Amino acid sequence: INRKPPANMSNVWKNAFEGKLAGVKTYLKKFPDKKEDLSSDFQSSILYGAARGGHLEVCQFLVDEMGCDVDRRNGENLSTPLHGAAFGGHFKVVQYLVDQGAQLLKNVYDDTPLDDVDNSSASESAKKKCRAILKGMEVADDKKGAKKKMQRADSYDEKVEKNKPADLPKDLNKLTVTQLRAHCSDRGLATGGKKADLIARLKPDDDDEEEEEEKPAKKTKASSSSSSSSPPPAKKQKPNSIPFGEYTDEDIAEIKSAKASLEEIDKDTEPFWEMEEKVASFVQGRNEDYVESRIKEKKKPLTFILTKAQKIKNPVLKERYERRKKWLQENAGKEFIRERTSFHGTAPKNVNSIIKTSLLRFKHPLNPCKSQVDDGYFGTNRKGVYVSRYCDYTFKYSNDQEPLDAGDLATIIMFKTLPGKSKHIDKLVGAIDPTKGFHSHSSPSYLEWYLFSEDQLLPEFVLTFKAVEDTRTAADDE
C-alpha cells in the first residue's frame, strides 16, 4: 500500500515539541525520508521541535535511530536544534546535542545558541548550566549557512530593505494615477480618490523638505570662514511622522520622558460596574485551557471575576496615540482610525514599566525585558508588538506561562488600540516582517493583533481577575 505523508509537518512537529515519542516514531517509521523536512507553519525541523520542547528521549531517537542532522537549520530564522534547546534552557538536551557534534552556528539574527540562552525566559539555574556547556565552544565557520543567508533576499532585514518604498520624483504630477496609488500603498496610505487626492497624501513630506532646502543658512562670524560645502544639519523628524516600525532618537527621548500614575476605581461605584460589564464582553469563554482541558480532567470550567481596576494616566503616551490616530486619518483614511480594545498579560514585575512606556518591541532601547518566550508566531517580536482581543487568552502570561486554576489571580493591562489596515495571516508562519502597505497583522484565528508601531496602543487600565469554578446549571441560563 502506498501511503502518502500529510501535506504539512504540523502534527509530527507538535508531537516532537510535546514529547510524544510514540507519535513521532509512528510517523517516521512510515515516512523515514521525511525526517529532515520542515513544518509548513513554523518552518522548523522535527529535531528542532523536540529540542525546543526539551524532550531528550525524542531527540535521542531522532539522532541515534533516525540519523537526523544535529545542525539542521530552520527555513525562516536559520536556527538549529541547539538554538532551540538553548532558548528553552534545556541543558540536558544542550549537552546531548553538543556530544553528538552540534556546532555553535549563527542564525539570521546573528545570534548563536549562547546568545539565545541570554534571550531565554528559563530559570537562572538552567541558563547557568547551558552557558557552562556552550561557553568554551568556538563559533563555527559555516560557509553553507552564510551562503544561504546571502540568498535569502526576501526575508528579515534584507526583506525590509527590499520592501522600502521607492523614492518619489520631485514632480508628482508627472505620475499616472496607477503609479500614485502604488506609492500610496507602499507607504500604508489610502489609495482611493482622484489624482489630486493621491498627490496631497504623498506631498506633505516633500514640501517640508523643499522648504528646509530653500531656507538660506544664517551666516555667523564663526561660520563665515568655514567651508561652504559643509552639509546642512539633518532635518528633525517629529515623532509619529516616521514610517511604521521605525523610531528615532527624538521618539525614544519622548517615551523616556513619560510618567504614569494609577488611580484605583472604587468597587462600589458606577464606573467599576461599567468596567465589569465591559470586560465580560471580552471573555471569549471557549479557551481550551479553561474549558475543554478541564472537562477532560473531570474538573469544572473556569470563569473570571474582576476584583480590581486601576485607571492609568499617562499624558505623553496619550498624546502619541492621538497623533498616530490623526496620522492614520490623514494618510490612510477615516475607515482605518477605528478604535478597538485589546489586552496584554505579563509578569507582575513588568506592569509598571509597560504603563510608563507602553509595549515595546524586543530589543527596543527602552525595553527592560532581555528575554522572550518565543520569536513571534505571525510577526517578528523585533519589529512589532502583540496584543489579544480577549482577556482570558492573556491570563497565563501573568502566571509563569501556566493556565490559571480556581482561586488564582491574574493582573493584565487593557489598551485602547488602533489596528489600522490589518493583514489577516491565515496560518502560523513564525517571525515574519510587517507586511508592506498595512499597519498590523491579524492572527489566523482572529484572536490577536500584531501591531507595527508602539503608538498604536494606549494603556488605559490595569485589571486584576480571579479564576473561579463555573457552577452555573442549565436552570441558570433559562
N, C-alpha and C positions, 0 to 999 in steps of 0.2 A: 504494500500500500504506500503510495506517495503522499507523505504528509507535508503540507505547506506550512511554513512558520507564520506566526502572526504578522500583520502588516507593520507593527511597531514593537519596540522593545519595552514598552512601559511596564507590562506585567512582570517580566522576569527581573527587570531593574528594581521594581518595587519589592519583589521577594528578596533580592540581594540586600537592598537597603534595610529591610525589616528583619533580616537574619533568618529567613525561611529557607533553609538549606534544601529541604525536600523539593520545594517548587523549583529551585534553581537546577537541581540535579535532573528532575523530570524533563525540563525544557532542553537542557544541553545534551542529555542522552539522546533525545530525538533529533536535535539540530546542532551537532557539535561544531559545524562550520560557522555558527553564529556567535561563537564565544567572544569575538573581538568587536562585534557590531555595537553601534552607538544607539541609544534610545532616541526616538523621534522627538520627544518633548524636551528632555534635558541635554541631549547630545552628549551623553556620557556612557562609559563602558559599564559592563556588569561588575567588573572588579572594582571600579571606582565607587559604584553604589554600595558594595559590601564594605569597602574601606571607609567610606564616608559615614556609614551606619555603625562602624566599629565592630563588625562581626568576624572575628578571627577564623572561626571554623569554616565559614563560607569562603573567605579569602584563601585558606589553605586548600580547599577543594578546587577552587578555580585555578590556582597556580600549580599545585602539586599534581593534581589528576588531569586537569584540562589543558594545562600548559599556557595559561593566559599570560600576556606580556605585562610585566610589572610596571613598565613605563608607558603603557598605552595612554595616549593623550585624548582628552575630550575634544569634541568638534568645535565648540564655540570659544571657551575660555582657555583651551590648551592645557588645562590642569591634568595631573597624573593621579593614579590611586594614592600615591604618597601625599600629594596635596590634600586629598580628601580626608585621609586618616589624621593628618596633622591639624587640619582645620577643625576636625571634630574632637581633637585632644585624645585620640585613641592610641595611647603609647604602645600597647601590646601589638597592635596592627602595624604601627610605625616600625617597631623593632623587627617584626616578621618580614615586612617588605624590604627593609634595608638588608636583612640577612639573605634575602633572595636576589639581591643585586640591584634594587631600585636606586636610581640616581637622583641627585638634587638638581632638578631642572626648573627653569623659569616658565611661568605661564604667560598669557597675553598681557597681564598687568605688570610683567617683570617681577613677579613675586615667586620666591622659592617656597617649598614646604615649610622651611624655617620661618619665613615671613608670615605664612598662614597660621603658624602657632600663635604669633603675636596678635593676629586678627581674630583669633578664636574666642568664643564665649565659654569655653570649657573652664573647669576649675583650675586655680593656680597650681595645684599639686600635679594635675595631669599635664598642664603646659610645661611645667618644670621638667618632667620626665621626658616629654617629647623633645625639648630643647637639648637635653643631655645626650640623646641619641643622635640628633642631627647636627649638633654644633661642630663636631670635628670633620664633617664631610665638606668636600670642595664642590662648588657649583660646576656641573658638567658642561663641557664644550659641546653643545648639542647643535650641530650643523643642520641636521634634518629638521629639528624644531624651529631653528632660526629661519631656514628657508621657507618653512610652512607659514611662519609669521609674515614674511615678506609677501607671500602670495595671497594673504587674506586682506585684500584691499577693500572688501565690502563689510568689514567688521570692526567694532570697537573704535579706537582712536583714529585709525585710517578711514573708517566709515564716516566718522564725524567730519574729517577733512573733505572727503568726497562729497558729503551732503551739505556743505556750506553753500548758502545761496550765492548764485552768480552775481558779480558786480553789476551795478546798474549803470547804464550810459548816462552822460550828462543831460542829454535831451530826451526825456521820456516820451515826448510827443511823436518821436520817430518810430516807436514800437507799436506793433499791432495789438489789438485787444487780447488776442490769444497769448502773446508774449507777456503782456502786462499781468494777465491772470496767472501765468506760470510763476512770475516773480512774486506775486502776492501769496500764492500757495506755498512757495518755498519758505516764506517768512511767517507762515501761520496767520496770514491776513485774509479777510473775506474776499471772495473772488467774484461777487455779484456786482451789478450796476453797470453804468456806462463807462466809456473810456476815461472821462474826466474824473469819475469817482475812483477808478483804479489808480490814476496818476496821483490824486490827492492823498491816497493811503500810502503810496510809496515815497512821496516827495518830501515830507517834513524833515527827515534826517538830512537829505541833500541840501535843502535850503539852509539849515543850520550850519552845515559845513561850508557852504558858499559864503554865508555871512561872516563866518570866522576867518575865511581866507581874505575877504575884501577889507577887513578892518586893518588899517595900516599900523604897523608896530610903532609904539611910542619910543622915541629915542631919548636916552638919558646921557649925561656926561660920561657915566661909567660904561655905557654900551656903545657910544659913538665910535670908539676905537676898535670895537670888536668886529670880527669878520661878518660881513653882510650875508654870508652863505649859511649862517647858523640856522638850523631848523626851528620852525615856530614851536612853542610849547604845545604838548598834546592837549586836544580838546577834552574837557571834563565831561564825563557821561553821567547823567542823572540816574540814580537807582531806578529800576523798573523800566528804563528806556532800552536796556540791554536785551539781547535775544534770550529766549527761554533756555534755561540750563547753564547759563554762564553767570559770573559775578565779578565785580571789580573791587579794588581796594576801598573805594568810597562806599560801595554796597556793604562790605564787611564792616567798615567803621560804623555805619548806621545801625546795623544789627547789634554790634558790640555796645552801642550806647543805650540800647533798650533796657527798660526797667519794668518789672512785673509785680503786681500785688494781687492778693486773693481776698475775696470777701465772701464769707460763708452765708448761705441762704438759710434763713430760719425754717425748720421743718414744718412749723405750724402756720405757714403763711401761704397766700395765693401763688406767689412766684415758685415756691417749691412744688406745690401741687401741679402747677402747669408744667414744670420740668418733668415730674413723674409721668404725666400723660405723654409728653413729647418723646421721652426716651423709650417708653413702652412700644411706640411705633417703630423703633429701630432695633428691637429684639426680634431677630428673624424666627427663632423658635424651632428651626429644623437642623441646628448644628449637631453633627454626628456625635461629638464628644458628650453632649448633654442630653441626647435623646436616644438614638439607636444603640450606641455603645453601652449605655447604662441599662437599657431594656434587656440587652443580651446578657448582661451580668446580673439580671433579675433585681435591678435597682430601679427606683422611680426616677423619671426625668427631672431635670432641674429647671427652675425658673429663677428670676433675679429681681431683687428689690433694691431700689435706690435708697441708700441710707445717708448720703451726704452729697451736697452740691456746693461748689465754690466758684464764684464768678471771677474770671480773670480780667484784669485791667492792664493793658499794655499799649500806650499811645503810639509808640514807634511802630509796632507791628500792625496796628490798626491803620495807620497812615500808609504803610507799604501795601497793605491789602487793598485799600481804596484806590491807590494809584494803579495797581495791577488791574483792578476791575475797570477803571476808566480806560486803561490801555486796551483791554480786550474789547470794550465797546467801540473805541475809535478805530482800532486796527483789524479786529476780527468780525465785528458786527454785534448787534444787540442780542441776537439769538445765542451768543456764546458767553453772556455775562450772567447766566442763571446761577443762583447760589444754592448749594446743597449742604447737607450736614454729613460729617464723617467723624471717625473715631480712631484713636491710636492707643495701643497698650504698650507699656514699657516697665522696666524695673522701677520701683518706687524712688530710688535714688536719682533717676533721670528726670523726674517730673519738673522740678524747679528750673532745670536748665532749658527744658522744652518750652515752658510757659514764658521764658525770657527771650529766647531766640527763634521759637517755633521749631518744627522739624528741620533738620539739616541733613544733606546727603552725606554718605560715608566719605571720610577724608576731607570734608569741608574744614577750613582753618579753625572755625569756632565750634566744631562738633567734638565734645569731650569723649565721645564713645570711640574706643580704639579697636573694638572687635564687632563682628556682625554674625548674626545667626545663619544667614545664607547670603548668596550673591545677588538674589533677586530672581523672581520666577517669570516675570514678563516685563522686565526693565532693570537695568543695572543700578544698584544702590549708589553708585558713584556719580550718577547724573540725574537723580530724581529721588522722590520720597514716596513711601507707601502709606495709604490710609484705608480703613474699611468703611463700608456703607452701613454695617450693622455692628452694634456694640458687643454682642455676645461672641463675635469672632475675634475680639481683641483681648478677652479676659486672660487667656493663658499666657500672653506675652507679659502680663503683670505678675505672673505666678511661676517664674522659672521654667517657662515653656510647658507647664503641666496644666491640663484642664482642671477647672475648679471642682471641688467636692462640696457636699452640703455643709454650710457653715462658713466656707471660705469667703474672704473679701478680695475684691479687685478694684484698684484705682486706675482709671483711664482718663484720657483727655478728649474733649469734644471740640471739633473745629467747624467754623464756617468755611466753606470750600468753593473754589472756582475751577471746575474741571475744564472749562473752555471747550474747545473742539477735541473730543475724545476718540481715540482709535481703539476699537474693540480687538483684542488679541484673542484669537479663537482657540489657542492651546498654549500650554506652558512651554515657553521657549527659552527660559533662562535669562541671563543678564544681557539683554539686547539694548541697543541705544534707543533714545527717544526717536519716534517716527517724525520725519520732516513734514511740516505742514499741519501738525497737530500740537495740542497743548498738554495732553495726558494720554495714558493708556487705560483701558478698562479690562479687568481680568476675564478669563473665559466664562466664569460663572456670574459675571457682573457684580461680584461681592466686594471688589476692591478697585481703587484708583491708584495709578502710578503717575504722580504729578511731576512735570518737568522743572518747575520753579518753586522755591520755598515760599514766595509771597502769594501763592495761590491758596495759602492756608492762613487762617486767623484763629489761634487758640481762644476759645470762649469760656469753657467750664472744665473744672477738674471734678470728676464724678466718682463716687465710691458705691459699689454694688455688693450685695450679699447674696450668695447662692443658697437657695432653699429647695427642698423637695417639692415637686408639683403634686399636691394632694387633691387636685380637683377630681370630681367624679362626673359622670355623664349628666347627672341631675344639675350640676353647677352650670352647665352650658345650655340648659334648656330655657 
